[in-house]
Amino acid sequence: MTTVATTLREAATRLLHTPALARVATAAYARTTAMPVEREGHRCVPGSVTAVTAVAPWLRRLTLHVPGFQGYAVLGPDEYVGLVMPRAGAELPDLSSITGPNPRPVIGAMPEEVRPDVRWYTVREWRPDTCELDVEVVLHPPGEVDEGPGATWVRTARPGDPVAVQTGSASYPARTGDEARLVAGDETAYPAIAGILEGARGSGTALHVFLEVGQEGVLPALPEPERGSLTVVVRGDRRPGEALLESVRKADLRGLDHGWVSGEQELAATVRRHLVSDRGLAKTSVYFCAYWILGRPRG
Ligand SMILES: Cc1cc2nc3c(=O)[nH]c(=O)nc-3n(C[C@H](O)[C@H](O)[C@H](O)COP(=O)(O)OP(=O)(O)OC[C@H]3O[C@@H](n4cnc5c(N)ncnc54)[C@H](O)[C@@H]3O)c2cc1C
């Protein structure tokens, strides 16, 4: 039976997703942060896993074949996609009515037994000739039981498994001529940071890269930037972001034009606050994103 609360919740959800309200929210948000690039034409299409590769102790690469991505192009080195993962024992539902950047309104309206899960991952490589894309996913530390649907699906994924892929966007600015940029994050930002470092070759901009990892040796080594610095800090038992913030605070970041910070919610928020409040960067010159949230699902 549909309750009044359910009806009200559904009406509020519909209202929040109206184009007019979304435009107002986006305009307000754009005053507080650097914004992602807008993608023209979104899609959410079925695909399948073709390979699963252990890249490093905490990193697993999934190669996905996505024929419906014909003509797709990444917009930047931190491009992300949504993986729409079928529930255990359920098939992928029809997702063809999804045409915008957010699949949740359509997926949220599906009955719970068949409703797939959605989680977001960085495109590590896109090969247009074969319509294959790679994502690299952090496995939670061994023994840690706090695992969401994304981690569970990735840990058990095998070649042939179905998955749908939702187009996303990118946020790392393509402009040239900046003196220096800061790029900081934790393991979940490793694929984006690796892509940013690869794309920055020959740009002349100094990159100050900070990566926080749980333990040493759990991820592949990042290359040193041509100009700038690379600092890897170990989190150990500390709260995500504490060690990273400490290290950023101490760094010589003269000439900084832009900051990009992604990882656990508090990590992203505190490093961004430091760049704006203590280093004087404009809010619109700092992109920050909560890639995950300690102790609860990000969804
Ligand atoms: C734009 C974007 C790009 C991203 N790119 C990548 C990427 O390339 N690779 C990647 O691995 N992740 C990436 N992430 C992060 C990933 O989407 C989140 O970690 C997501 O929460 C995983 O979903 P889940 O179902 O495993 O966990 P959730 O259901 O979100 O959470 C369940 C529990 O697991 C915990 N948890 C979630 N993630 C982690 C973690 N990394 N370490 C420890 N505990 C965790 C939560 O605190 C919670 O207690 C990206 C996120 C965004 C928004």
The ligand as an SDF file (V2000), in Angstrom:
LIG
                    3D

 53 58  0  0  0  0  0  0  0  0999 V2000
   33.8460   10.5790   -9.3280 C   0  0  0  0  0  0  0  0  0  0  0  0
   34.3200    9.3670   -8.5330 C   0  0  0  0  0  0  0  0  0  0  0  0
   35.3700    8.6000   -9.0090 C   0  0  0  0  0  0  0  0  0  0  0  0
   35.8080    7.4880   -8.2570 C   0  0  0  0  0  0  0  0  0  0  0  0
   36.8310    6.7140   -8.7660 N   0  0  0  0  0  0  0  0  0  0  0  0
   37.2070    5.6040   -8.0730 C   0  0  0  0  0  0  0  0  0  0  0  0
   38.2180    4.7310   -8.6160 C   0  0  0  0  0  0  0  0  0  0  0  0
   38.7240    4.9310   -9.7300 O   0  0  0  0  0  0  0  0  0  0  0  0
   38.5820    3.6370   -7.8730 N   0  0  0  0  0  0  0  0  0  0  0  0
   38.0270    3.3660   -6.6550 C   0  0  0  0  0  0  0  0  0  0  0  0
   38.3900    2.3630   -6.0230 O   0  0  0  0  0  0  0  0  0  0  0  0
   37.0550    4.1590   -6.1250 N   0  0  0  0  0  0  0  0  0  0  0  0
   36.6390    5.2630   -6.8190 C   0  0  0  0  0  0  0  0  0  0  0  0
   35.6540    6.0530   -6.3030 N   0  0  0  0  0  0  0  0  0  0  0  0
   35.1520    5.7440   -4.9600 C   0  0  0  0  0  0  0  0  0  0  0  0
   34.0770    4.6730   -4.9340 C   0  0  0  0  0  0  0  0  0  0  0  0
   32.9840    5.0510   -5.7570 O   0  0  0  0  0  0  0  0  0  0  0  0
   33.6230    4.5750   -3.4470 C   0  0  0  0  0  0  0  0  0  0  0  0
   34.6590    4.0150   -2.6580 O   0  0  0  0  0  0  0  0  0  0  0  0
   32.3370    3.8180   -3.2470 C   0  0  0  0  0  0  0  0  0  0  0  0
   31.8540    4.1950   -1.9790 O   0  0  0  0  0  0  0  0  0  0  0  0
   32.4940    2.3280   -3.2690 C   0  0  0  0  0  0  0  0  0  0  0  0
   31.2200    1.7610   -3.0770 O   0  0  0  0  0  0  0  0  0  0  0  0
   31.0080    0.5290   -2.1150 P   0  0  0  0  0  0  0  0  0  0  0  0
   29.6830   -0.0230   -2.4890 O   0  0  0  0  0  0  0  0  0  0  0  0
   32.2010   -0.3570   -2.1300 O   0  0  0  0  0  0  0  0  0  0  0  0
   30.9350    1.1830   -0.6630 O   0  0  0  0  0  0  0  0  0  0  0  0
   29.7440    2.0660   -0.0300 P   0  0  0  0  0  0  0  0  0  0  0  0
   28.4430    1.3650   -0.1520 O   0  0  0  0  0  0  0  0  0  0  0  0
   29.8150    3.4690   -0.5660 O   0  0  0  0  0  0  0  0  0  0  0  0
   30.1890    2.0720    1.5020 O   0  0  0  0  0  0  0  0  0  0  0  0
   30.0860    0.8920    2.3200 C   0  0  0  0  0  0  0  0  0  0  0  0
   31.1270    0.9730    3.4200 C   0  0  0  0  0  0  0  0  0  0  0  0
   32.4160    0.8420    2.8320 O   0  0  0  0  0  0  0  0  0  0  0  0
   33.2350    1.9400    3.2400 C   0  0  0  0  0  0  0  0  0  0  0  0
   34.1030    2.2930    2.1050 N   0  0  0  0  0  0  0  0  0  0  0  0
   33.7330    2.7120    0.8660 C   0  0  0  0  0  0  0  0  0  0  0  0
   34.8220    2.9120    0.0970 N   0  0  0  0  0  0  0  0  0  0  0  0
   35.8860    2.6320    0.8650 C   0  0  0  0  0  0  0  0  0  0  0  0
   37.2960    2.6370    0.6520 C   0  0  0  0  0  0  0  0  0  0  0  0
   37.8380    2.9750   -0.5220 N   0  0  0  0  0  0  0  0  0  0  0  0
   38.1040    2.2630    1.6780 N   0  0  0  0  0  0  0  0  0  0  0  0
   37.6020    1.8920    2.8740 C   0  0  0  0  0  0  0  0  0  0  0  0
   36.2760    1.8540    3.1470 N   0  0  0  0  0  0  0  0  0  0  0  0
   35.4430    2.2120    2.1490 C   0  0  0  0  0  0  0  0  0  0  0  0
   32.2780    3.0640    3.5970 C   0  0  0  0  0  0  0  0  0  0  0  0
   32.8440    3.9330    4.5500 O   0  0  0  0  0  0  0  0  0  0  0  0
   31.1010    2.3010    4.1750 C   0  0  0  0  0  0  0  0  0  0  0  0
   31.2960    2.0340    5.5400 O   0  0  0  0  0  0  0  0  0  0  0  0
   35.1970    7.1560   -7.0290 C   0  0  0  0  0  0  0  0  0  0  0  0
   34.1090    7.9370   -6.5690 C   0  0  0  0  0  0  0  0  0  0  0  0
   33.6750    9.0220   -7.3130 C   0  0  0  0  0  0  0  0  0  0  0  0
   32.5050    9.8340   -6.8110 C   0  0  0  0  0  0  0  0  0  0  0  0
  1  2  1  0
  2  3  1  0
  2 52  2  0
  3  4  2  0
  4  5  1  0
  4 50  1  0
  5  6  2  0
  6  7  1  0
  6 13  1  0
  7  8  2  0
  7  9  1  0
  9 10  1  0
 10 11  2  0
 10 12  1  0
 12 13  2  0
 13 14  1  0
 14 15  1  0
 14 50  1  0
 15 16  1  0
 16 17  1  0
 16 18  1  0
 18 19  1  0
 18 20  1  0
 20 21  1  0
 20 22  1  0
 22 23  1  0
 23 24  1  0
 24 25  2  0
 24 26  1  0
 24 27  1  0
 27 28  1  0
 28 29  2  0
 28 30  1  0
 28 31  1  0
 31 32  1  0
 32 33  1  0
 33 34  1  0
 33 48  1  0
 34 35  1  0
 35 36  1  0
 35 46  1  0
 36 37  1  0
 36 45  1  0
 37 38  2  0
 38 39  1  0
 39 40  1  0
 39 45  2  0
 40 41  1  0
 40 42  2  0
 42 43  1  0
 43 44  2  0
 44 45  1  0
 46 47  1  0
 46 48  1  0
 48 49  1  0
 50 51  2  0
 51 52  1  0
 52 53  1  0
M  END
$$$$
